[in-house]
């Protein structure tokens, strides 16, 4: 329901489509969002919106009612996106990521470091040799305090005359922005829609991101981190501690555009190309992909972006 403090200002309210986690209404130039049952998600979103307000990458907060988990925001314009939208997307992510720094430690949850053990168990369950790859899976916190969107997926980005803007920051956290930049390489790993960004557009988008930030860094490690994460095989509501990599050994399931096995096979194909920076992990990904192709039915991945903003 609309905020109590904003209710008497509501004029012509129209309910919008949204996830099961929230109810959303449009009221003229405002958006009214009620987060259902998840106090932490509500607090994360409001905190992230306020932290990022100065960047212009998110809607401004106009009113908040903590008792009903309702936030009133400005309504962003949404224009048709261009063929090269990924460049605006990456540039917008860079600006969002720069909203925070070490001085904001503790304002949002910290990005978790992936645990490689479930992935290694999965590899062995498929009777694939791990080889020397385990040494390249010794992940550590990179020490960055970027403001991460948490779910920068189709529908959570909007396009205006000034470029990309982002909404639905319920999963916002502090961490390493490169893990979101590589959504373009890894087929949008936490998203319902999986697609492969054409190489030239992807490279242009990555250049735009680093130009905005004023530095550059290899992206292979950030990609490998997505390959090993079982939670990236299911939608957010199912990320409940279940070992989904163990599940996928014996069963497959559809999540919107493709199956869990299709997602894994695509990510393994990407990592298999990292022969210079992660030679052992690249070799493991090739062995794993060969094995999966023998025992599983390949699932197609779109080679174009299906955008649903």
C-alpha positions in Angstrom: 0.0 0.0 0.0 1.2 3.6 -0.5 3.0 5.2 2.4 0.7 6.7 5.1 2.7 10.0 4.9 2.2 10.1 1.1 -1.3 8.6 0.9 -3.1 12.0 1.0 -0.9 13.2 -1.9 -1.8 10.2 -4.1 -3.8 11.4 -7.1 -4.0 8.9 -10.0 -2.2 5.7 -8.8 -1.5 2.9 -11.3 -0.2 -0.4 -10.2 2.9 -1.6 -12.1 4.3 -5.0 -12.7 6.9 -6.1 -10.2 8.5 -9.1 -8.6 6.9 -11.1 -5.9 9.1 -9.3 -3.4 7.4 -5.9 -3.8 4.3 -4.0 -4.9 4.9 -0.9 -7.1 2.6 2.0 -8.1 3.1 5.0 -10.4 1.5 8.2 -9.3 2.3 11.0 -11.8 6.0 11.8 -11.4 6.4 9.5 -8.4 6.9 5.8 -7.8 5.6 4.2 -4.6 7.3 0.9 -3.7 6.2 -1.4 -0.9 8.7 -4.1 -0.1 6.9 -7.2 1.1 8.1 -8.9 4.3 11.8 -8.3 3.9 13.0 -5.6 6.2 16.7 -6.0 5.3 15.9 -5.6 1.6 13.9 -2.5 2.3 16.7 -1.0 4.4 19.4 -1.9 1.9 17.5 -0.2 -1.0 16.8 3.0 0.9 20.4 3.2 2.1 21.8 2.6 -1.4 19.4 5.2 -2.9 20.6 7.8 -0.5 24.3 6.9 -0.9 24.0 7.1 -4.7 21.7 10.2 -5.0 24.6 12.5 -5.8 25.6 10.4 -8.8 22.3 10.9 -10.6 22.3 7.1 -11.4 19.2 6.3 -9.2 15.9 7.9 -8.5 15.7 10.4 -5.7 14.0 9.4 -2.4 11.0 11.6 -1.7 9.5 9.9 1.3 10.1 6.8 3.5 7.7 5.0 5.8 9.7 2.4 7.7 6.7 1.0 9.5 5.1 -0.2 6.2 8.4 -0.7 4.3 7.4 1.9 1.7 9.6 4.3 -0.2 8.4 7.1 -2.5 10.8 7.9 -5.3 10.9 10.2 -8.3 9.7 8.5 -11.5 12.5 8.3 -14.0 11.8 8.8 -17.7 12.3 5.6 -19.8 13.3 6.0 -23.4 13.8 3.3 -26.0 17.3 1.8 -25.7 19.8 1.9 -28.6 21.6 -1.0 -30.1 24.8 0.0 -28.3 22.9 0.4 -24.9 25.6 -1.7 -23.2 28.0 1.2 -23.4 25.6 3.4 -21.4 24.9 0.5 -19.1 28.6 0.1 -18.3 29.3 3.8 -17.9 26.3 4.0 -15.6 27.6 1.1 -13.5 30.9 2.9 -13.2 29.3 6.0 -11.8 27.1 4.0 -9.5 30.1 2.0 -8.2 32.0 5.2 -7.4 29.2 6.5 -5.1 31.0 5.0 -2.0 34.4 4.4 -0.6 36.1 3.1 2.6 34.4 5.8 4.7 31.1 4.0 4.0 32.2 0.7 5.6 29.3 -0.8 7.5 26.5 1.2 5.9 25.6 -1.8 3.7 26.5 -5.6 3.9 29.9 -6.6 2.5 30.0 -8.6 -0.7 30.8 -12.2 0.2 33.9 -13.9 -1.1 32.9 -17.1 -3.1 33.5 -20.5 -1.5 35.1 -22.7 -4.2 34.5 -26.0 -2.3 30.9 -26.7 -3.7 32.3 -26.1 -7.2 35.2 -28.5 -6.6 32.8 -31.1 -5.3 30.7 -30.6 -8.4 33.7 -31.1 -10.7 34.7 -34.3 -8.9 31.1 -35.5 -9.0 31.2 -35.3 -12.8 34.5 -37.3 -12.7 36.5 -34.4 -14.1 40.1 -33.9 -13.0 40.7 -30.8 -11.0 44.4 -30.6 -11.8 46.2 -27.4 -10.6 43.1 -25.3 -10.8 42.5 -25.3 -7.0 45.4 -22.8 -6.5 43.6 -20.3 -8.8 40.4 -20.6 -6.8 41.9 -19.1 -3.6 39.6 -16.1 -3.7 40.1 -13.1 -1.3 38.3 -9.9 -0.6 39.7 -7.3 -3.1 39.3 -4.5 -0.5 37.1 -2.3 -2.7 34.1 -0.4 -1.3 32.2 0.2 -4.5 28.4 0.6 -4.2 27.1 -2.6 -6.0 23.6 -2.7 -7.3 23.4 -6.4 -6.4 21.2 -7.4 -9.4 21.9 -5.2 -12.4 19.6 -7.1 -14.7 17.3 -6.4 -17.6 14.4 -4.4 -16.2 16.5 -2.9 -13.4 18.1 -0.5 -15.8 16.4 2.4 -17.6 17.6 4.6 -20.4 17.2 8.4 -20.5 18.6 11.1 -22.7 21.5 11.3 -20.2 22.2 7.5 -20.3 21.5 4.6 -18.0 19.8 4.7 -14.6 19.2 1.9 -12.1 16.3 0.9 -9.9 15.5 -2.0 -7.5 18.6 -1.9 -5.3 17.2 -4.4 -2.7 20.4 -6.4 -3.0 22.8 -3.5 -2.8 26.1 -4.1 -1.0 29.7 -2.8 -0.8 32.4 -4.7 -2.7 34.2 -4.9 -6.1 32.4 -3.3 -9.0 34.3 -5.5 -11.5 32.0 -8.4 -10.5 29.1 -6.4 -12.0 31.0 -5.2 -15.0 31.6 -8.8 -16.1 27.8 -9.4 -16.3 28.5 -8.5 -20.0 31.0 -11.4 -20.3 29.2 -13.9 -18.1 25.7 -13.6 -19.7 24.1 -11.7 -16.8 24.7 -14.4 -14.1 22.0 -13.5 -11.5 19.4 -12.6 -14.1 16.4 -14.4 -15.6 17.5 -13.6 -19.1 20.8 -15.0 -20.2 22.4 -13.6 -23.4 25.8 -13.2 -25.0 26.9 -9.7 -25.7 28.6 -9.3 -29.1 32.4 -9.0 -28.6 32.9 -5.6 -30.2 30.1 -4.1 -28.1 31.3 -5.8 -24.9 34.8 -4.5 -25.4 33.5 -1.0 -26.1 31.4 -1.1 -22.9 34.3 -2.3 -20.8 36.5 0.6 -22.2 33.7 3.0 -21.3 33.6 1.7 -17.7 37.3 2.0 -17.1 37.5 5.4 -18.8 34.8 6.6 -16.4 36.8 5.2 -13.4 40.2 6.4 -14.6 42.0 3.0 -14.3 41.9 -0.5 -15.8 42.2 -4.0 -14.5 41.9 -7.6 -15.9 38.5 -9.1 -15.6 39.2 -12.8 -15.7 39.2 -13.3 -11.9 35.8 -11.7 -11.6 34.4 -14.0 -14.3 35.8 -17.1 -12.6 34.1 -16.1 -9.4 30.7 -16.3 -11.2 31.5 -19.7 -12.6 31.9 -21.2 -9.1 28.7 -19.7 -7.5 25.9 -22.1 -7.3 23.5 -19.4 -6.2 23.8 -17.9 -9.7 21.8 -20.9 -11.1 18.5 -19.9 -9.4 16.4 -16.8 -8.8 16.9 -14.8 -5.7 14.0 -16.3 -3.7 15.8 -19.7 -4.0 19.2 -18.5 -2.8 18.7 -20.0 0.6 21.9 -21.9 1.3 21.0 -24.9 -0.8 24.0 -26.4 -2.8 22.6 -25.9 -6.3 25.8 -27.2 -7.9 25.2 -30.5 -6.1 21.6 -30.4 -7.4 22.5 -29.8 -11.0 24.6 -33.1 -11.1 21.3 -35.1 -11.0 18.7 -32.7 -12.3 18.2 -29.7 -14.5 15.6 -26.9 -14.3 14.5 -23.9 -16.4 14.8 -20.4 -15.1 13.2 -18.2 -17.7 15.5 -18.2 -20.8 17.5 -21.3 -20.3 18.3 -24.1 -17.8 20.8 -24.3 -14.9 23.0 -26.6 -17.0 22.8 -24.2 -19.9 24.1 -21.4 -17.7 26.9 -23.5 -16.4 28.0 -24.6 -19.8 28.0 -21.0 -21.1 30.1 -19.8 -18.1 32.5 -22.6 -18.5 33.0 -21.7 -22.2 33.9 -18.1 -21.2 36.4 -19.2 -18.6 37.9 -21.8 -21.0 39.3 -18.9 -23.0 41.3 -17.4 -20.1 44.5 -19.3 -21.1 46.9 -16.4 -20.3 45.7 -15.3 -16.9 44.2 -18.5 -15.5 45.8 -21.4 -17.4 44.9 -24.1 -14.9 41.3 -22.9 -14.4 41.0 -22.5 -18.2 42.1 -26.1 -18.7 39.7 -27.3 -16.1 36.9 -25.3 -17.7 37.7 -27.0 -21.0 37.7 -30.5 -19.5 34.5 -29.7 -17.6 32.8 -28.3 -20.8 33.8 -31.4 -22.8 32.3 -33.6 -20.1 29.1 -31.7 -19.8 28.7 -31.7 -23.6 28.9 -35.5 -23.5 26.5 -36.2 -20.7 24.1 -33.3 -21.0 22.0 -31.8 -23.7 23.4 -28.4 -24.7 21.1 -25.5 -24.1 21.1 -22.5 -26.4 22.0 -19.0 -25.2 20.8 -15.9 -27.1 23.5 -14.0 -28.9 21.6 -10.8 -28.5 20.3 -8.9 -25.5 16.6 -9.4 -24.8 15.9 -6.2 -22.9 12.7 -5.9 -20.9 12.9 -2.4 -19.4 
